[in-house]
Amino acid sequence: MPRSLSRNGHPLAAEPQEEHPLLEAAEGNIVLFHPHVPSSAASRVSDVLRGRWIGQGPLVDEFERRFAERLDSAGRAVAVGAGTDALHLAYILAGIRPGDEVIAPVFTCVATNMPLLYQRARIRFADVQPQTLNIDPGHVRALVSDHTRAIVCTHYAGLPCDIDELEAVARERGIPLIEDAAQALGAVYRGRPIGTTADFTAFSFQAIKHITTGDGGMLMVRDGAAARRGRLLRWFGIDRAKKHAGLWENDIRETGYKYQMTDVAAAMGLAGLDDLDSILEHRRGLLRAYSRGLRDTPGVTLIAANPEDRQHAAWACTILAEDRRDLELKLREHCIEARQVHYRNDRYSIFRRFHGDCPNMDRLDSRYLLLPLHTKMSVGHVEQVCSVIRSGW
């Protein structure tokens, strides 16, 4: 079947492939992702369900406070219903308006860039660094113009971007750097935890993130006034404190959204925070095991597993593989799930009008593959995956 081509001759859609349904989380299978639900989550949620507040209530406030404390951040935490909600609020609070130009990563979850469409922004896609798959600061600098109103970066797989270089460009232009840290809870850049320095940092608690609230997110906001506005916007623009005080004459001055977190979700989030240190230790141990197990393996390059000046959050393990599809099928034959997961955003129809030149992404497009990494795995499972890969495909 012929494929449609972009303006630079690259395919806009992948060729049809044989379908492989998700593996069941059954004995003998090594699945790609698995939620981490702490043992204490059920009792915490049960307590909420027996109480007065199951929607947004005091536990959301507690979760916000403890999350900011965990990051050791002077910023304000705004809990929301999804990481995508957090990003959308960040774009609103950053002042992105229709027609504004925003530089954003071409390789990321679609949730990073979809809310820019809500704002009717003009996206300029920046290329990846071949060694990290993170946004390339050099390309960002080449793309920035007098029309640029913000720069967005994603800390892909949990590895921090080159923040100093990106912040330098943002400062020169007087525009905000907005971090999508959905995969980077616990990551550290040059001694600074992700979420403590940027104007806006969005985290995700979707099912398979480091900690989960079923679905949910948190926006860290450095400016207090912007955080207060964010709390209004997440609930229709209504001041909840005044509402609960019976002051219904308080006005709604701005269109808001239904983006709040519930106490049910916050109960799960608090349980996750209790486990976060052990979660990070386990995930980083698995990533180190992959680094050992795949060292000097022909046809395989592990993406940025051992950075010297930053600490990986180890949300995912990504490799570059020759003949990726053949390796994926070989792993499947051994009951190991591996997939692309993410897809370059400029190939989706909704973003096609923003297509630009991303030669690094073009070269890597057919090579990246995610390997299983989650808290239901042991180092022995990693060694099993590495053994299959080392046997060839």
C-alpha positions as CSV (number, residue, x, y, z in Angstrom):
1,M,0.0,0.0,0.0
2,P,1.5,3.4,-1.0
3,R,2.0,6.0,1.8
4,S,1.3,9.7,1.7
5,L,4.4,11.8,1.8
6,S,5.1,15.0,3.6
7,R,6.6,18.0,1.9
8,N,10.1,16.8,2.5
9,G,9.3,13.3,1.2
10,H,9.0,11.5,4.5
11,P,5.9,9.2,5.1
12,L,3.1,10.8,7.0
13,A,1.8,7.4,8.3
14,A,3.3,4.1,9.1
15,E,2.7,1.1,6.8
16,P,0.0,-1.3,8.0
17,Q,1.5,-3.8,10.4
18,E,0.4,-7.1,11.9
19,E,-1.6,-6.4,15.0
20,H,-0.4,-7.7,18.4
21,P,-2.9,-7.1,21.2
22,L,-1.5,-6.1,24.6
23,L,0.0,-9.0,26.6
24,E,-2.0,-10.1,29.6
25,A,-0.2,-9.6,33.0
26,A,-0.1,-13.3,33.4
27,E,2.7,-15.6,34.8
28,G,5.5,-15.9,32.2
29,N,4.7,-12.6,30.5
30,I,6.8,-9.5,30.9
31,V,4.4,-6.6,30.1
32,L,5.6,-3.2,29.0
33,F,3.8,-1.2,31.7
34,H,2.0,-2.0,35.0
35,P,0.5,0.4,37.5
36,H,2.0,0.8,40.9
37,V,-0.8,0.9,43.5
38,P,0.5,1.0,47.1
39,S,-0.9,-1.4,49.6
40,S,-2.1,1.5,51.7
41,A,-4.1,3.1,48.8
42,A,-7.2,0.9,49.3
43,S,-7.6,1.8,52.9
44,R,-7.0,5.5,52.2
45,V,-9.6,5.5,49.5
46,S,-12.0,3.5,51.6
47,D,-11.8,6.1,54.3
48,V,-12.6,8.8,51.8
49,L,-15.6,6.9,50.5
50,R,-17.0,6.6,54.1
51,G,-16.6,10.4,54.6
52,R,-18.2,13.6,53.5
53,W,-15.8,14.6,50.8
54,I,-15.3,12.4,47.7
55,G,-15.0,15.3,45.2
56,Q,-12.5,18.1,45.7
57,G,-12.0,18.5,49.4
58,P,-9.4,18.7,52.2
59,L,-7.3,15.8,50.9
60,V,-6.6,17.7,47.7
61,D,-5.2,20.5,49.7
62,E,-3.1,18.1,51.7
63,F,-1.8,16.4,48.5
64,E,-0.8,19.8,47.1
65,R,1.0,20.7,50.2
66,R,2.8,17.4,50.6
67,F,3.7,17.3,46.9
68,A,5.4,20.8,47.0
69,E,7.2,19.7,50.2
70,R,8.4,16.5,48.5
71,L,9.9,18.6,45.7
72,D,11.3,21.1,48.3
73,S,9.8,23.7,46.1
74,A,8.9,27.3,46.9
75,G,6.3,27.1,44.0
76,R,2.6,26.5,44.4
77,A,1.0,23.1,43.6
78,V,-2.3,23.1,41.7
79,A,-3.9,19.6,41.6
80,V,-6.0,18.8,38.6
81,G,-7.8,15.9,36.9
82,A,-5.0,15.0,34.4
83,G,-1.6,15.9,33.3
84,T,-3.2,17.3,30.1
85,D,-5.3,19.6,32.3
86,A,-2.1,20.8,34.0
87,L,-0.5,21.6,30.6
88,H,-3.5,23.5,29.4
89,L,-3.6,25.6,32.5
90,A,0.1,26.3,32.1
91,Y,-0.5,27.5,28.6
92,I,-3.3,29.8,29.7
93,L,-1.4,31.2,32.6
94,A,1.6,31.7,30.4
95,G,-0.5,34.0,28.2
96,I,-0.5,31.9,25.1
97,R,-3.2,33.3,22.8
98,P,-4.6,32.5,19.3
99,G,-1.9,33.0,16.7
100,D,1.0,33.0,19.2
101,E,4.1,31.0,18.2
102,V,5.2,28.3,20.6
103,I,8.3,26.1,20.1
104,A,7.5,22.5,21.3
105,P,9.0,19.0,21.0
106,V,8.2,17.0,17.9
107,F,8.7,13.8,19.9
108,T,6.4,13.5,22.9
109,C,3.1,12.2,24.0
110,V,0.4,14.0,22.0
111,A,-0.9,15.4,25.4
112,T,2.0,17.9,25.4
113,N,0.9,19.7,22.2
114,M,-2.8,19.0,22.0
115,P,-3.6,21.8,24.5
116,L,-1.7,24.3,22.3
117,L,-4.4,23.6,19.7
118,Y,-7.0,24.5,22.4
119,Q,-5.3,27.9,22.5
120,R,-5.1,28.1,18.7
121,A,-1.3,28.6,18.9
122,R,1.1,28.2,16.0
123,I,3.4,25.3,16.9
124,R,7.0,25.2,15.7
125,F,8.3,21.7,16.2
126,A,11.9,21.4,17.4
127,D,14.0,18.4,16.6
128,V,15.4,15.8,19.1
129,Q,18.9,15.2,20.3
130,P,20.0,11.8,18.9
131,Q,21.5,10.7,22.2
132,T,18.5,11.5,24.4
133,L,15.4,12.0,22.3
134,N,14.9,15.2,24.3
135,I,14.3,18.5,22.6
136,D,17.4,19.9,20.9
137,P,18.3,23.4,22.4
138,G,20.3,24.2,19.3
139,H,17.3,23.7,17.1
140,V,15.2,25.7,19.6
141,R,17.6,28.6,19.3
142,A,17.4,28.4,15.5
143,L,13.6,28.5,15.5
144,V,13.0,31.2,18.1
145,S,11.8,34.5,16.6
146,D,10.2,37.8,17.7
147,H,6.9,36.0,17.4
148,T,7.8,33.2,19.9
149,R,5.7,33.5,23.1
150,A,6.8,30.3,24.9
151,I,9.1,27.3,24.8
152,V,7.8,23.8,25.9
153,C,10.1,20.9,26.7
154,T,9.4,17.3,27.7
155,H,11.7,15.3,29.9
156,Y,11.4,12.2,27.8
157,A,11.3,8.9,29.6
158,G,12.3,10.7,32.8
159,L,15.6,12.2,31.6
160,P,15.9,16.0,32.2
161,C,16.4,18.1,29.1
162,D,19.3,20.6,28.8
163,I,17.4,23.1,31.0
164,D,20.2,25.6,31.4
165,E,20.5,26.0,27.6
166,L,16.7,26.2,27.1
167,E,16.3,28.7,30.0
168,A,19.1,30.9,28.5
169,V,17.1,31.1,25.2
170,A,13.9,31.9,27.2
171,R,15.5,34.6,29.3
172,E,17.0,36.3,26.2
173,R,13.5,36.5,24.7
174,G,11.7,37.2,28.0
175,I,9.4,34.3,27.5
176,P,8.5,31.3,29.8
177,L,9.9,27.8,29.6
178,I,7.1,25.3,30.3
179,E,8.2,21.9,31.4
180,D,6.2,18.7,30.6
181,A,7.4,16.5,33.5
182,A,4.7,13.8,33.1
183,Q,7.5,11.2,33.0
184,A,10.0,12.9,35.2
185,L,8.7,12.8,38.8
186,G,11.9,12.5,40.9
187,A,14.3,13.6,38.2
188,V,17.1,16.0,39.1
189,Y,19.0,18.4,36.9
190,R,22.4,19.6,38.1
191,G,21.3,19.3,41.7
192,R,17.9,20.9,41.1
193,P,14.7,18.7,41.3
194,I,12.5,19.0,38.2
195,G,9.6,21.1,39.2
196,T,11.4,23.6,41.3
197,T,12.8,26.2,38.9
198,A,10.6,26.7,35.8
199,D,7.7,29.1,35.7
200,F,5.4,26.2,35.0
201,T,6.0,22.4,35.4
202,A,3.2,19.8,34.7
203,F,3.3,16.4,36.3
204,S,1.0,13.4,35.5
205,F,-0.5,10.7,37.8
206,Q,-2.0,8.7,34.9
207,A,-2.3,5.0,35.5
208,I,1.3,4.0,34.5
209,K,3.2,6.9,35.9
210,H,5.6,6.7,38.9
211,I,2.6,7.3,41.2
212,T,-1.0,7.2,40.1
213,T,-4.3,8.6,41.1
214,G,-6.1,6.6,38.5
215,D,-5.8,9.7,36.4
216,G,-4.6,13.1,37.6
217,G,-2.0,15.8,37.4
218,M,-0.2,18.6,39.3
219,L,0.9,22.0,38.0
220,M,3.8,23.6,39.8
221,V,3.5,27.4,39.5
222,R,6.3,29.7,40.6
223,D,4.2,32.9,40.8
224,G,1.6,33.1,43.6
225,A,-0.9,35.2,41.7
226,A,-0.7,32.8,38.7
227,A,-1.3,29.9,41.0
228,R,-4.4,31.5,42.5
229,R,-5.7,32.2,39.1
230,G,-5.0,28.5,38.2
231,R,-7.1,27.3,41.1
232,L,-10.0,29.5,39.9
233,L,-9.7,28.2,36.3
234,R,-9.7,24.6,37.4
235,W,-13.2,24.9,38.8
236,F,-15.3,27.0,36.4
237,G,-13.6,30.3,37.4
238,I,-15.4,30.1,40.8
239,D,-13.7,31.0,44.0
240,R,-14.4,27.9,46.0
241,A,-13.5,29.4,49.4
242,K,-16.1,32.2,48.9
243,K,-18.6,29.7,47.6
244,H,-18.2,27.5,50.7
245,A,-18.6,30.6,52.9
246,G,-21.9,31.2,51.3
247,L,-20.8,34.3,49.4
248,W,-22.6,33.6,46.1
249,E,-22.3,37.3,45.1
250,N,-18.6,36.7,44.2
251,D,-18.2,37.1,40.5
252,I,-16.9,34.8,37.7
253,R,-14.6,36.9,35.6
254,E,-13.0,34.3,33.3
255,T,-14.1,31.1,31.5
256,G,-13.0,28.2,33.7
257,Y,-12.9,24.4,33.3
258,K,-13.8,21.2,35.1
259,Y,-10.2,20.3,35.8
260,Q,-10.2,19.8,39.6
261,M,-8.8,16.7,41.4
262,T,-11.0,14.7,43.7
263,D,-10.3,13.5,47.3
264,V,-10.6,9.9,46.0
265,A,-7.7,10.6,43.7
266,A,-5.8,12.6,46.3
267,A,-6.0,9.6,48.7
268,M,-4.2,7.5,46.1
269,G,-1.7,10.2,45.4
270,L,-0.8,10.5,49.1
271,A,-0.2,6.8,49.3
272,G,2.0,7.1,46.2
273,L,4.1,9.8,47.8
274,D,4.8,7.6,50.7
275,D,6.2,5.0,48.3
276,L,8.0,7.4,45.9
277,D,11.5,6.9,47.2
278,S,11.2,3.1,46.9
279,I,9.6,3.4,43.5
280,L,12.4,5.6,42.2
281,E,15.1,3.3,43.7
282,H,13.5,0.2,42.1
283,R,13.0,1.8,38.7
284,R,16.6,3.2,38.6
285,G,17.9,-0.2,39.6
286,L,16.1,-1.8,36.6
287,L,17.5,0.9,34.2
288,R,21.0,0.2,35.5
289,A,20.4,-3.5,34.9
290,Y,19.5,-2.8,31.3
291,S,22.6,-0.7,30.9
292,R,24.8,-3.6,32.1
293,G,22.9,-6.2,30.2
294,L,22.9,-4.4,26.9
295,R,26.4,-3.0,27.0
296,D,28.3,-3.7,23.7
297,T,25.3,-5.5,22.2
298,P,25.4,-5.3,18.4
299,G,22.6,-3.4,16.8
300,V,21.4,-1.8,20.1
301,T,22.0,1.6,21.7
302,L,20.5,2.4,25.1
303,I,19.3,6.0,25.2
304,A,20.8,8.1,28.0
305,A,20.8,5.6,30.8
306,N,23.8,7.0,32.7
307,P,23.9,10.8,32.6
308,E,26.7,12.5,34.5
309,D,25.1,15.8,35.5
310,R,21.4,14.8,36.0
311,Q,19.5,12.0,37.7
312,H,17.1,9.9,35.6
313,A,13.6,9.3,36.9
314,A,13.6,6.0,35.0
315,W,10.1,6.1,33.8
316,A,11.0,4.2,30.7
317,C,13.9,2.3,29.0
318,T,14.3,3.3,25.4
319,I,16.7,1.7,22.9
320,L,17.6,2.4,19.3
321,A,17.6,-0.9,17.4
322,E,18.5,-1.9,13.9
323,D,15.5,-3.8,12.3
324,R,13.3,-2.7,15.1
325,R,10.2,-4.5,13.9
326,D,12.1,-7.8,13.8
327,L,13.4,-7.3,17.4
328,E,9.9,-6.4,18.6
329,L,8.6,-9.7,17.0
330,K,11.4,-11.7,18.5
331,L,10.7,-10.3,22.0
332,R,7.0,-11.1,21.5
333,E,7.8,-14.7,20.7
334,H,9.4,-14.8,24.2
335,C,6.3,-13.3,25.8
336,I,8.0,-9.9,26.2
337,E,6.1,-6.7,25.3
338,A,7.9,-3.9,23.6
339,R,6.5,-1.0,21.5
340,Q,7.1,2.4,20.1
341,V,4.5,4.0,22.5
342,H,5.2,7.5,21.4
343,Y,4.9,8.9,17.9
344,R,6.4,12.0,16.4
345,N,3.6,14.6,16.6
346,D,4.1,16.2,13.2
347,R,2.9,13.1,11.5
348,Y,-0.6,13.3,13.0
349,S,-3.2,14.9,10.8
350,I,-4.1,17.5,13.4
351,F,-0.5,18.8,13.5
352,R,0.4,18.4,9.8
353,R,0.1,22.1,9.0
354,F,3.0,22.7,11.5
355,H,5.4,20.2,9.9
356,G,9.0,21.3,9.8
357,D,12.4,19.9,9.2
358,C,13.5,17.5,11.9
359,P,16.4,15.5,10.4
360,N,17.4,13.8,13.7
361,M,13.9,12.5,14.2
362,D,13.8,11.4,10.6
363,R,16.9,9.2,11.2
364,L,15.6,7.7,14.4
365,D,12.0,7.3,13.5
366,S,12.3,3.6,12.5
367,R,14.7,2.7,15.4
368,Y,13.4,3.6,18.8
369,L,11.7,1.0,21.0
370,L,10.6,0.9,24.6
371,L,11.4,-2.1,26.8
372,P,9.5,-3.1,29.9
373,L,10.2,-1.2,33.1
374,H,7.9,-1.0,36.1
375,T,7.7,-2.0,39.8
376,K,6.3,-5.5,39.1
377,M,9.6,-6.4,37.4
378,S,12.8,-7.6,39.0
379,V,16.4,-7.4,37.9
380,G,15.9,-11.0,36.9
381,H,13.2,-10.0,34.4
382,V,15.5,-7.4,32.9
383,E,18.3,-10.0,32.5
384,Q,15.8,-12.2,30.7
385,V,14.9,-9.4,28.3
386,C,18.5,-8.6,27.7
387,S,19.3,-12.3,27.1
388,V,16.7,-12.5,24.4
389,I,18.1,-9.3,22.7
390,R,21.7,-10.5,22.9
391,S,20.7,-13.7,21.2
392,G,20.0,-11.8,18.0
393,W,17.0,-11.2,15.8
